[in-house]
Amino acid sequence: MKFKVFISSVQDEFAAERRKLKDWLKGDSFVSRFVESVFLFEDVPAKGRSPVDVYLDEARASDVYIGLIGSQYYGRKSVKRGVSATEREYDAAVSAGVECWVYLSNVEKRDKKAEAFVRKVGSAATWAKYEGFPELRDAVFSSFVDFLDKRHLLVVSDFDIMACPQARMEDISTERVSWYLEMLHRHGKKSLPLDASPQKLLRHLGMLKGKYLTNAGVLLFGTKPQDFYYQTTLKCAWVEGTVYTRPFLDTAKFEGDLFALLEQGRNFVMSRIAHSRGLRTDGPIAPSLPEIPEEAVEEAIVNALIHRNWHSSASVEIRLFADRLEVWSPGHLPPDITIPELYKEHDSHPVNKEILKAFDKINVIESLGTGIERMIAACHASGLPTPVFEYHGSAFVVTILKDAWTRTALESLDLNPDQIKAVSYVKVNGWISSSRYAELYKVPMRTSSRELGELAHKGVFVLVGKGRQSRYELKSNRARIAPIAPNVEQQTKPQKNKGKFKANHSLSPQTTQITTIELSPEMASQVSPQNISDGAACVLALIKSNDQIRTHEIALELGVSKRTVLRYIKGLSVVGLRHEGPTKKGRWVFGPKSKGKRGTK
């Protein structure tokens, strides 16, 4: 069975993409088997009919409508009034019941009418974002696979049990095999010896059938599965704000087997999110708690890697924003489960069963459908909202918010639009002052102070510091240890500018890993919840990570006054904390107090 495809867009903005897309649809060895014709308006000769009638009739007669939306609503040469040709074509296709796929180019800004068109399309068509033709091609390919699958035109075995004829045993990593055998023994599964050969392990797992390796064997134990399946690549982006636009703070493209991708993806996220001080319940030093629980991060990534549609050429993507984490996985849920059911107790509906079993044997994933429940529970335990599960085009997307202040939650507090914008601003920038609020939203300082005070009174913000140095932070982000953007030189030492204090509120990279502090046995015996306060414990952690940190820097990091820091330092006399050398260039040491001049800054 073949289908008619209609390509719609502003012609001059997408001239190259339109032509490349048509050539690919007609030339791809797989897709072309299902394509009868591809309509481009510029290819149709004049026939004495109105151009409007031609393209609208073709849109209604097509089986698949592909729309491209960029920065412009009208073309440069078109009449700029009324409904654009692209939107007319879309409306005609929708009214005729045509399958509609819309792809949004990753541009910095769209005009107002283009944005309105995007909102109109959002709930009525399959859509996805792309950057460059390769990503557009992959997105269209994924949509085609889903389209054919829904119509039962694809009759294939489960991907993971299919043979990979090109792969040989030399392509299997002996290191990964040894690691997996060790993990099996660690979890009490000792049916194979630790020195079992790769062939023996793969036959035991059902991943070596005759002389052929299965796809599962290649993806899990291959030295480089990307040599056989490019879509095994894991793409990660750390976004500066809340909108997926360049430039990014950091990007990474990881390769390797699925176990390695899980570890690399998890490390990418955990090393780039902020950490806050926990409670000192299990020891003298407060632990460092991530703003997104690691268990939820791991569940989102492992589910995306295991349950993805492997027939799609798209990769799993991790997108870390200022206010949320998104994990994109090509494909949809199995037909016997819906998104609303994910929020409730539900049965297991495994996809790629052999891959899932391999993870389950070493307790990386639960095969009984409890992974989503544990992800939700971990978020709730950290005070975060329930993760959001939804489709974006041909991808299944899990969104984990970094705090509970969603737009719905803020609107329930009866806040005005400027106050809601201020919360988004703080999520991106870390803090806001009264003067900055007044500057951003064009209000008097009196109004700025009152509206920020309301946000603090309602528990959204917390006031840090006094006088000109005072600022407001999200309450959940108080005293956090922020991550450091790679390749960006950070300053720890504050700078003075015209009498006003300006400082970078990020600690050095070493402090992002603070969980314990090594002290001598004698000192450790004196450090107990009764001997030092929570604040003193935080000061101790900061000094241990940077022995040249100054008291005003500690005050900024913890959001307290310098006098309070000095009180905490005095309370640390039980561990022999003292300062050596000049006030500005000395360092903190642990040991007996010197008999000379006191060196506290």
Secondary structure, 3 states (H helix, E strand, C coil): CCEEEEEECCCCCCHHHHHHHHHHHHHCCCHHHHEEEEECHHHCCCCCCCHHHHHHHHHHHCCEEEEEECCCCCCCCCCCCCCCHHHHHHHHHHHCCCEEEEEEECCCCCCHHHHHHHHHHHCCCEEEEECCHHHHHHHHHHHHHHHHHHCCCCCCCCHHHCECCCCCHHHECHHHHHHHHHHHHHCCCCCCCCCCCHHHHHHHCCCEECCEEEHHHHHHHECCHHHCCHHHCEEEEECCCCCCCCCCCEEEEECCCHHHHHHHHHHHHHCCCCEEECCCCCCCCCCEEECCCHHHHHHHHHHHHHCCCCCCCCCEEEEECCCEEEEEEECCCCCCCCHHHHCCCCCCCCCCHHHHHHHHHCCCCCCCCCHHHHHHHHHHHCCCCCCEEEEECCEEEEEEECCCCCHHHHHCCCCCHHHHHHHHHHHHHCCECHHHHHHHHCCCHHHHHHHHHHHHHCCCEEEECCHHHCEEEEHHHCCEECCCCCCCCCCCCCEEECCEEECCCCCCHHHHHCCCCCCCHHHHHHCCCCCCCHHHHHHHHHHHHCCCCCHHHHHHHHCCCHHHHHHHHHHHHHHCEEEECCCCCCEEEECCCCCCCCCCC
